[in-house]
């Protein structure tokens, strides 16, 4: 009678796709976090995945900054000092980014 069928447009599909990416990033971060001590190589893979996925989404750095912090410490613990310095320099680039709070920057640098 007076009912209209609602058609889902591409906007909603894009939103769902972006949401799936965010969930995948968050899951990879927590999987890496869980593996830091027991399987540091797996943790490296997960944190690298977080950096790669979030970088592909654009300017969002919510998980990337935290993942880089863990990458630095794990690379140090594994004796991969060149890779550690590379990731540390990458981490330092985000200090001036407004998405990372001053406290978060200070805490991260101090903990490294």
Secondary structure, 3 states (H helix, E strand, C coil): CCCCCCCCCHHHHHHHHHHHHHHHHHHHHHHHHHHCCCCHHHHHHHHHHHHHHHHHHCCCCHHHHHHHHHHHHHHHHCCCHHHHHHHHHHHHCCCCCCCCCHHHHHHHHHHC
